[in-house]
Amino acid sequence: MEGDQPRPEEGTPRLIVDISWVANEARETPSIFSGCTGGHKEMFYEVEDPSVSHWEIRVPPPGRRICSNWGWGTIPVYQIIFEHMGYRLPFTDLEVAVFRYLRVTPSQLHPNSMAFLRAFQVTCKFLNIAPTLKLFFHAFFLQRSCPKGEKAKGKASKSGEVLEGSRFGWVSFRQRRSLFRMYEDSIRGFKERYYAVRPITSEGWKHVCYRGAKRDARGEIVRDPSGAAVEVDYGTFPF
């Protein structure tokens, strides 16, 4: 689909991503797992059903942050969603639909918002109703966050207008009507507990990418000498 990330060609240098708009807290907080090679006593390893092995955990090297470019197909995540909220890979259809609709990677959603998303799905399953994107955003709407430091600098606009030089933190959901209790009013300790997950089998990869026609800079389909469309991998949601 339009706007999806194509897989870089072999030998292509890693894309340099502009993160000047990201709040300092995300840009400057290192993971407590950074550089560890023999495991870590505080690391939670159960990111998928224990009966399968389609994913691996990748610890960040020194200097890499949650908002860094981790590489195509590698998904930075906060450990809290697996350890305390019951998430398991692969992400569900609704979770992927939310990431796609908002054009965010999972780590850009505040853990309280990930908890709301999880609670919504559990409730839908209990009530035997389909957890659709439309129904989810009937119950929730977005709240743009601006770090306290940005407010102090006068960069938070009361009208909602994005001011030049503004920086933003995590994306949050607010309920139109109170349906669910917040996971915690103030979640502590999650910001420095992160790593990345990446599929290691074809079964895992099919949940994060799909095949589609390659397009050039003008959006035109690229064709081979026989006239057939050249196919490449695209990300199912932002990494």
KADA-V957373 format. One record per residue. N is the residue number from 1. RES is the residue in three letters. PHI is phi in whole degrees, -180 to 180 (999 if undefined). PSI is psi in radians with two decimals (999 if undefined). Layout:
# KADA-V957373
n->[N:N]
res->[RES:RES]
phi->[PHI:PHI]
psi->[PSI:PSI]
This chain:
# KADA-V957373
n->[1:2:3:4:5:6:7:8:9:10:11:12:13:14:15:16:17:18:19:20:21:22:23:24:25:26:27:28:29:30:31:32:33:34:35:36:37:38:39:40:41:42:43:44:45:46:47:48:49:50:51:52:53:54:55:56:57:58:59:60:61:62:63:64:65:66:67:68:69:70:71:72:73:74:75:76:77:78:79:80:81:82:83:84:85:86:87:88:89:90:91:92:93:94:95:96:97:98:99:100:101:102:103:104:105:106:107:108:109:110:111:112:113:114:115:116:117:118:119:120:121:122:123:124:125:126:127:128:129:130:131:132:133:134:135:136:137:138:139:140:141:142:143:144:145:146:147:148:149:150:151:152:153:154:155:156:157:158:159:160:161:162:163:164:165:166:167:168:169:170:171:172:173:174:175:176:177:178:179:180:181:182:183:184:185:186:187:188:189:190:191:192:193:194:195:196:197:198:199:200:201:202:203:204:205:206:207:208:209:210:211:212:213:214:215:216:217:218:219:220:221:222:223:224:225:226:227:228:229:230:231:232:233:234:235:236:237:238:239]
res->[MET:GLU:GLY:ASP:GLN:PRO:ARG:PRO:GLU:GLU:GLY:THR:PRO:ARG:LEU:ILE:VAL:ASP:ILE:SER:TRP:VAL:ALA:ASN:GLU:ALA:ARG:GLU:THR:PRO:SER:ILE:PHE:SER:GLY:CYS:THR:GLY:GLY:HIS:LYS:GLU:MET:PHE:TYR:GLU:VAL:GLU:ASP:PRO:SER:VAL:SER:HIS:TRP:GLU:ILE:ARG:VAL:PRO:PRO:PRO:GLY:ARG:ARG:ILE:CYS:SER:ASN:TRP:GLY:TRP:GLY:THR:ILE:PRO:VAL:TYR:GLN:ILE:ILE:PHE:GLU:HIS:MET:GLY:TYR:ARG:LEU:PRO:PHE:THR:ASP:LEU:GLU:VAL:ALA:VAL:PHE:ARG:TYR:LEU:ARG:VAL:THR:PRO:SER:GLN:LEU:HIS:PRO:ASN:SER:MET:ALA:PHE:LEU:ARG:ALA:PHE:GLN:VAL:THR:CYS:LYS:PHE:LEU:ASN:ILE:ALA:PRO:THR:LEU:LYS:LEU:PHE:PHE:HIS:ALA:PHE:PHE:LEU:GLN:ARG:SER:CYS:PRO:LYS:GLY:GLU:LYS:ALA:LYS:GLY:LYS:ALA:SER:LYS:SER:GLY:GLU:VAL:LEU:GLU:GLY:SER:ARG:PHE:GLY:TRP:VAL:SER:PHE:ARG:GLN:ARG:ARG:SER:LEU:PHE:ARG:MET:TYR:GLU:ASP:SER:ILE:ARG:GLY:PHE:LYS:GLU:ARG:TYR:TYR:ALA:VAL:ARG:PRO:ILE:THR:SER:GLU:GLY:TRP:LYS:HIS:VAL:CYS:TYR:ARG:GLY:ALA:LYS:ARG:ASP:ALA:ARG:GLY:GLU:ILE:VAL:ARG:ASP:PRO:SER:GLY:ALA:ALA:VAL:GLU:VAL:ASP:TYR:GLY:THR:PHE:PRO:PHE]
phi->[999:-59:92:-71:-80:-78:-70:-62:-70:-56:87:-73:-61:-62:-63:-87:-100:-79:-116:-65:-87:-82:-59:-56:-59:-75:-73:-113:-89:-78:-80:-69:-91:-56:79:-75:-114:-111:88:-147:-63:-101:-85:-101:-98:-82:-103:-148:-59:-59:-81:-128:-141:-107:-132:-128:-96:-119:-82:-73:-71:-54:97:-88:-119:-60:-97:-74:-83:-89:109:-63:87:-103:-112:-72:-142:-86:-58:-56:-69:-87:-73:-121:-113:82:-68:-141:-83:-77:-65:-73:-59:-68:-58:-63:-62:-66:-60:-67:-62:-88:56:-129:-88:-53:-72:-82:-88:-62:-52:-60:-72:-64:-67:-60:-62:-66:-63:-61:-68:-62:-66:-61:-64:-64:-87:60:-124:-73:-84:-90:-62:-63:-68:-61:-83:-77:-90:-130:-138:-84:-127:-79:-103:-130:-55:-56:-62:-70:-63:-65:-85:80:-99:-96:-91:-66:-82:92:-69:-83:-88:-59:86:-68:-124:-131:-101:-79:-85:-122:-104:-121:-84:-71:-133:-70:-111:-127:-77:-66:-56:-151:-62:-140:-81:-114:87:-80:-67:-103:-114:-144:-154:-125:-121:-148:-68:-125:-132:-62:-64:-68:-64:-68:-91:-120:-149:-145:-92:-154:-67:-73:-125:-86:-62:-92:88:-84:-68:-86:-122:-84:-55:-83:97:-79:-66:-80:-104:-137:-86:-124:-73:-69:-151:-63:-97]
psi->[2.77:2.32:-0.18:2.64:2.08:2.63:2.24:2.55:2.69:2.37:-0.10:2.26:2.60:2.33:2.31:2.06:2.35:1.98:0.44:-0.36:-0.12:2.41:2.57:-0.62:-0.75:-0.60:-0.46:-0.12:1.98:2.73:2.48:-0.26:-0.05:2.18:-0.08:2.35:-0.33:0.46:3.00:2.38:-0.37:0.10:2.36:2.10:-0.24:1.50:-0.07:3.06:2.29:-0.32:-0.14:2.87:1.33:-0.12:2.72:2.70:2.35:2.11:2.55:2.42:2.81:2.35:-0.31:2.45:3.00:-0.53:0.15:2.91:1.91:-0.17:2.64:2.26:-0.09:2.18:1.95:2.37:2.65:2.33:-0.53:-0.54:-0.51:-0.74:-0.67:-0.22:-0.06:0.19:2.50:2.56:2.59:2.83:2.58:2.95:-0.71:-0.75:-0.81:-0.72:-0.68:-0.79:-0.74:-0.79:-0.72:-0.20:0.89:2.70:2.74:-0.61:-0.19:-0.24:2.30:2.49:-0.64:-0.61:-0.67:-0.60:-0.71:-0.77:-0.73:-0.80:-0.66:-0.77:-0.71:-0.72:-0.75:-0.70:-0.73:-0.67:-0.06:0.79:2.68:2.25:1.42:2.78:-0.73:-0.74:-0.68:-0.81:-0.02:-0.54:-0.44:2.71:2.92:2.57:2.09:2.29:2.49:2.10:2.66:-0.69:-0.60:-0.64:-0.69:-0.48:-0.04:0.39:0.04:2.05:2.22:-0.47:-0.14:-0.06:2.42:2.02:2.61:2.32:0.01:2.62:2.61:2.64:-2.39:2.67:2.34:2.67:2.51:2.54:2.39:-0.65:2.56:1.85:-0.62:2.55:2.54:2.51:-0.93:2.48:-0.66:1.77:2.19:2.56:-0.08:-0.48:-0.46:0.12:1.49:2.74:-2.92:2.69:2.56:2.38:2.56:0.02:2.88:-0.57:-0.72:-0.75:-0.53:-0.24:-0.16:-0.11:2.85:2.81:2.40:2.94:2.35:2.47:2.56:-3.03:-0.39:-0.03:0.10:2.53:2.30:2.33:2.64:3.07:-0.46:-0.13:-0.07:2.55:2.35:2.26:2.52:2.96:2.46:2.57:2.38:-0.51:2.91:2.42:999]
